[in-house]
Amino acid sequence: MKTKESATDAVQSLAQWSENCEHPTPFALFLDLIGWSEETYGERLCSEQQPLIGYLEASKLAQALEAWSERPQEVETIVADIVEAA
């Protein structure tokens, strides 16, 4: 079971890594997969094109999804904070 700190680290790591990527980013795909983008913006962020995902991006995405599966409300709060700060 992930702790709140490890869940935060997983999501922040994906978000920070995604700053190096062109849109759509792995973080945008994460937001689509957890339903956050549709709930917040009314649409998916990766509806027309999927991000390029290499092994490192896939690993970070998997860790963030695992954190969300174990602590969904906390991860959604973390996501809101990250998006608000951007």
C-alpha positions in Angstrom: 0.0 0.0 0.0 1.3 3.4 -0.9 1.7 6.1 1.7 0.4 9.6 1.0 4.0 10.7 0.5 4.8 8.0 -2.0 1.5 8.7 -3.9 2.5 12.4 -4.0 6.0 11.5 -5.2 4.6 9.2 -8.0 2.2 11.8 -9.4 4.6 14.7 -9.1 7.4 12.7 -10.8 5.1 12.0 -13.7 4.0 15.6 -13.9 7.6 16.9 -13.7 8.8 14.4 -16.3 5.9 15.4 -18.6 7.2 19.0 -18.7 9.9 17.6 -21.1 7.3 16.3 -23.5 5.2 17.8 -26.2 1.4 17.8 -25.9 -0.2 15.5 -25.3 2.0 14.5 -22.4 2.0 11.4 -20.3 0.5 13.5 -17.5 -2.3 14.5 -19.8 -2.9 10.8 -20.5 -2.9 10.1 -16.7 -5.6 12.8 -16.3 -7.7 11.2 -19.0 -7.3 7.7 -17.5 -8.4 8.7 -14.0 -11.3 10.7 -15.5 -10.0 14.0 -14.1 -9.9 15.9 -17.4 -13.4 15.0 -18.4 -14.7 15.9 -14.9 -12.8 19.2 -14.8 -12.7 20.3 -18.4 -15.6 18.4 -19.9 -13.4 16.7 -22.4 -10.4 14.4 -22.7 -7.0 16.0 -23.2 -5.7 13.2 -25.5 -8.8 12.7 -27.6 -7.1 13.3 -31.0 -3.6 12.0 -30.4 -2.0 9.7 -27.8 1.3 10.8 -26.2 4.5 9.0 -27.2 5.3 6.7 -24.3 8.7 5.1 -23.8 9.7 2.7 -21.1 10.5 5.5 -18.6 7.2 7.3 -19.2 5.3 4.0 -18.9 7.0 3.3 -15.6 6.1 6.7 -14.2 2.6 6.4 -15.5 2.2 3.0 -13.9 3.4 4.3 -10.6 1.0 7.2 -10.7 -1.9 4.9 -11.7 -1.1 2.5 -8.8 -1.1 5.5 -6.4 -4.5 6.6 -7.7 -5.9 3.0 -7.4 -4.9 2.9 -3.8 -5.5 6.5 -2.8 -7.9 8.1 -5.4 -9.1 11.1 -3.4 -5.6 12.1 -2.2 -4.2 11.7 -5.8 -7.0 13.8 -7.2 -6.2 16.5 -4.6 -2.5 16.3 -5.6 -3.5 16.6 -9.3 -5.6 19.7 -8.6 -2.7 21.3 -6.8 -0.3 20.5 -9.7 -2.7 21.8 -12.3 -3.5 25.0 -10.3 0.2 25.7 -9.9 0.9 25.3 -13.6 
